[in-house]
Amino acid sequence: MKKFKFKLEKILSIREKEEEHAKIEYAEVLQKKIGYQNEIETLNIEKAHYESAFFENGSAGTKIDYNLFKSVDNYNRGVECRINDNLTAINNLEDELKRRESILKEAMKKRKLLEKLKEKEFNKWDIERETEETDLLDEMSANMYIFGRRENDRRDK
């Protein structure tokens, strides 16, 4: 019997490549989102560290250096602005992430459909192969039996 060959193997290969491409695009967007989130965490940590260092330098009842205070305030405003920019970027990426996720799910669905079809065809082919093999073995057994009887009949004569 012929070797199993899936007629739609090239299309399945294309579907697998499409799925892989969709995974990469989804991962890129997700990576950007995670990068923004990590930067927000880092900025919040740095901001807290900067503020604590400022307040530790001054004690209650002492004069506060206006220039230092202004510097800390400017730094905090810059950090808050950067955090807000990152939050906006994350919100913008959410829509893109959902879109990429739906593309990925669709690509996975198409690939799985072809894989199920391939599996069904393989199972059908396998059953046919087993049936053909069984028929061949039955025929060989019958031929051996007939040949054996003929040999016995010849010896008996």
C-alpha positions as CSV (number, residue, x, y, z in Angstrom):
1,M,0.0,0.0,0.0
2,K,1.1,3.5,-0.7
3,K,2.6,5.7,2.0
4,F,0.1,8.1,3.7
5,K,0.0,11.5,2.0
6,F,-2.2,14.3,3.2
7,K,-3.5,16.2,0.2
8,L,-3.7,19.5,2.0
9,E,-0.2,19.3,3.5
10,K,1.0,22.5,1.8
11,I,-2.1,24.4,3.1
12,L,-1.5,23.0,6.6
13,S,2.1,24.3,6.3
14,I,0.9,27.7,5.3
15,R,-1.6,27.7,8.2
16,E,1.2,26.8,10.7
17,K,3.4,29.6,9.3
18,E,0.5,32.1,9.7
19,E,-0.1,30.9,13.2
20,E,3.6,31.3,14.0
21,H,3.6,34.8,12.5
22,A,0.5,35.7,14.6
23,K,2.2,34.4,17.7
24,I,5.3,36.6,17.1
25,E,3.2,39.7,16.4
26,Y,1.1,39.1,19.6
27,A,4.3,38.5,21.6
28,E,5.8,41.8,20.3
29,V,2.8,43.8,21.4
30,L,2.6,42.0,24.7
31,Q,6.4,42.6,25.3
32,K,5.9,46.3,24.7
33,K,3.0,46.4,27.2
34,I,5.1,44.6,29.8
35,G,8.0,46.9,29.1
36,Y,5.8,49.9,29.8
37,Q,4.5,48.3,33.0
38,N,8.0,47.5,34.2
39,E,9.1,51.1,33.5
40,I,6.2,52.3,35.6
41,E,7.2,50.1,38.5
42,T,10.8,51.3,38.2
43,L,9.8,54.9,38.1
44,N,7.6,54.5,41.2
45,I,10.5,52.9,43.0
46,E,12.9,55.6,42.0
47,K,10.4,58.3,42.9
48,A,9.9,56.8,46.4
49,H,13.6,56.5,46.9
50,Y,14.3,60.1,45.7
51,E,11.6,61.4,48.0
52,S,12.7,59.4,51.0
53,A,16.3,60.6,50.5
54,F,15.1,64.2,50.4
55,F,13.0,64.0,53.6
56,E,15.8,62.1,55.4
57,N,18.2,64.9,54.7
58,G,16.0,67.5,56.5
59,S,14.7,67.1,60.0
60,A,11.8,68.7,61.7
61,G,12.2,72.4,62.4
62,T,15.1,72.9,60.0
63,K,15.0,75.1,56.9
64,I,14.3,73.4,53.6
65,D,16.5,74.3,50.7
66,Y,14.1,75.8,48.2
67,N,16.3,74.8,45.2
68,L,16.5,71.2,46.5
69,F,12.7,71.2,47.1
70,K,12.1,72.6,43.6
71,S,14.4,70.0,42.1
72,V,12.6,67.1,43.8
73,D,9.2,68.6,42.8
74,N,10.4,68.9,39.1
75,Y,11.7,65.4,39.2
76,N,8.4,64.1,40.6
77,R,6.4,66.0,38.0
78,G,8.6,64.5,35.3
79,V,8.2,61.0,36.7
80,E,4.4,61.4,36.9
81,C,4.3,62.7,33.4
82,R,6.3,59.7,32.2
83,I,4.1,57.3,34.2
84,N,1.0,58.9,32.6
85,D,2.5,58.6,29.2
86,N,3.2,54.9,29.8
87,L,-0.3,54.3,31.1
88,T,-1.7,55.9,27.9
89,A,0.6,53.8,25.8
90,I,-0.6,50.7,27.7
91,N,-4.2,51.6,27.1
92,N,-3.5,52.1,23.4
93,L,-1.8,48.7,23.3
94,E,-4.7,47.0,24.9
95,D,-6.8,47.4,21.8
96,E,-3.9,46.2,19.6
97,L,-3.3,43.3,21.9
98,K,-7.0,42.2,21.7
99,R,-6.8,42.5,17.9
100,R,-3.6,40.4,17.7
101,E,-5.1,37.9,20.1
102,S,-8.2,37.4,17.9
103,I,-6.0,37.0,14.8
104,L,-3.9,34.4,16.7
105,K,-7.0,32.5,17.8
106,E,-8.3,32.5,14.3
107,A,-5.0,31.2,12.9
108,M,-4.9,28.5,15.6
109,K,-8.5,27.5,14.7
110,K,-7.7,27.2,11.0
111,R,-4.6,25.1,11.7
112,K,-6.4,22.8,14.2
113,L,-9.2,22.3,11.7
114,L,-6.7,21.0,9.1
115,E,-4.9,18.9,11.7
116,K,-8.1,17.2,12.6
117,L,-8.9,16.6,9.0
118,K,-5.4,15.2,8.5
119,E,-5.8,12.9,11.6
120,K,-9.2,11.7,10.3
121,E,-7.7,10.9,6.9
122,F,-4.7,9.2,8.5
123,N,-7.1,7.0,10.6
124,K,-9.1,6.1,7.5
125,W,-5.9,5.3,5.6
126,D,-4.6,3.2,8.6
127,I,-7.9,1.2,8.7
128,E,-7.6,0.6,5.0
129,R,-4.0,-0.4,5.4
130,E,-4.8,-2.9,8.2
131,T,-7.7,-4.3,6.1
132,E,-5.5,-4.7,3.1
133,E,-2.8,-6.3,5.2
134,T,-5.3,-8.7,6.8
135,D,-6.7,-9.6,3.4
136,L,-3.2,-10.3,2.2
137,L,-2.3,-12.4,5.2
138,D,-5.6,-14.3,4.8
139,E,-4.9,-14.9,1.1
140,M,-1.3,-16.1,1.9
141,S,-2.7,-18.5,4.6
142,A,-5.3,-19.8,2.2
143,N,-2.6,-20.3,-0.5
144,M,-0.3,-22.0,1.9
145,Y,-3.1,-24.3,3.0
146,I,-4.0,-25.2,-0.5
147,F,-0.4,-25.6,-1.5
148,G,0.2,-27.8,1.6
149,R,-2.8,-30.0,0.7
150,R,-1.6,-30.4,-2.9
151,E,1.8,-31.5,-1.6
152,N,0.2,-34.0,0.8
153,D,-2.0,-35.3,-2.0
154,R,1.1,-35.8,-4.2
155,R,3.0,-37.6,-1.5
156,D,0.0,-39.9,-0.8
157,K,-0.2,-41.0,-4.5
